[in-house]
């Protein structure tokens, strides 16, 4: 019950802050920044940069780069980089399926 009250209070405070910010012209920028932070989807361009591939790269080469980077980061203990590499592969997998360029497996 206490958490529900706290959540409502936070929502009301956020709405009031946006109302106050709209008077100074900051509201639109605040909303855009909130949306950007909330969206954690990786873009295709970012995925290509992470894996070091171009838009003409064959799917098999992308898998080779993915395997090499994923393995390298698992040995060095960088879970953050390893997860970025994995998300990049997932993003490109969807892009290649949509474009019909090979059959990602």
C-alpha positions in Angstrom: 0.0 0.0 0.0 2.8 2.4 0.8 4.5 1.8 -2.5 1.3 2.7 -4.3 1.1 6.0 -2.5 4.7 6.7 -3.2 4.2 5.8 -6.9 1.2 8.2 -7.2 3.2 11.0 -5.5 6.1 10.5 -7.9 3.8 10.7 -10.9 2.1 13.8 -9.6 5.5 15.4 -8.9 6.7 14.5 -12.4 3.6 16.0 -14.0 4.0 19.2 -11.9 7.6 19.4 -12.9 6.6 19.1 -16.6 4.0 21.8 -16.1 6.6 24.1 -14.6 9.1 23.3 -17.3 6.6 24.1 -20.0 6.5 27.6 -18.8 10.2 27.9 -19.4 10.2 26.0 -22.6 12.1 23.0 -21.3 9.3 20.5 -21.3 9.7 19.3 -24.9 13.4 18.7 -24.5 12.8 16.8 -21.2 10.2 14.6 -22.9 12.5 13.9 -25.9 15.4 13.0 -23.5 13.0 10.7 -21.5 11.9 8.9 -24.7 15.5 8.5 -25.9 16.6 7.0 -22.5 13.5 4.7 -22.4 14.2 3.4 -25.9 17.0 0.9 -25.6 16.6 -0.6 -29.0 19.9 -0.7 -30.9 20.0 0.8 -34.3 21.3 -1.1 -37.3 24.1 1.4 -37.8 25.2 1.0 -34.1 25.1 -2.8 -34.5 27.3 -2.6 -37.6 29.8 -0.3 -35.8 30.0 -2.7 -32.8 30.7 -5.7 -35.0 32.8 -3.8 -37.5 30.8 -4.8 -40.6 29.3 -2.9 -43.5 25.9 -3.2 -45.0 27.4 -5.4 -47.8 28.9 -7.9 -45.4 27.6 -11.5 -45.8 25.8 -13.0 -42.9 28.5 -15.7 -42.5 31.1 -13.1 -41.9 28.9 -11.3 -39.4 28.6 -14.6 -37.5 32.4 -15.0 -37.5 33.0 -11.5 -36.2 30.3 -12.1 -33.6 31.8 -15.4 -32.4 35.3 -13.8 -32.2 34.2 -10.7 -30.3 31.8 -12.7 -28.0 34.5 -15.2 -27.1 37.2 -12.5 -26.6 34.9 -10.7 -24.1 33.9 -13.8 -22.3 37.6 -14.5 -21.6 38.4 -11.0 -20.4 35.4 -10.8 -18.2 33.6 -7.8 -19.8 29.9 -8.8 -19.5 28.8 -5.3 -20.7 30.8 -5.6 -24.0 29.7 -9.2 -24.4 26.0 -8.2 -24.1 26.5 -5.3 -26.6 28.0 -7.7 -29.1 25.1 -10.1 -28.6 22.5 -7.3 -29.0 24.3 -6.2 -32.2 24.0 -9.7 -33.6 20.3 -9.8 -32.7 19.7 -6.5 -34.3 21.4 -7.4 -37.6 19.7 -10.8 -37.6 16.3 -9.0 -37.7 17.5 -6.6 -40.4 18.8 -9.4 -42.6 15.6 -11.4 -42.2 13.6 -8.3 -43.2 15.8 -7.6 -46.2 15.8 -11.3 -47.2 19.6 -11.4 -47.4 20.4 -14.9 -46.5 18.9 -17.0 -43.8 20.3 -16.2 -40.4 20.2 -19.2 -38.1 
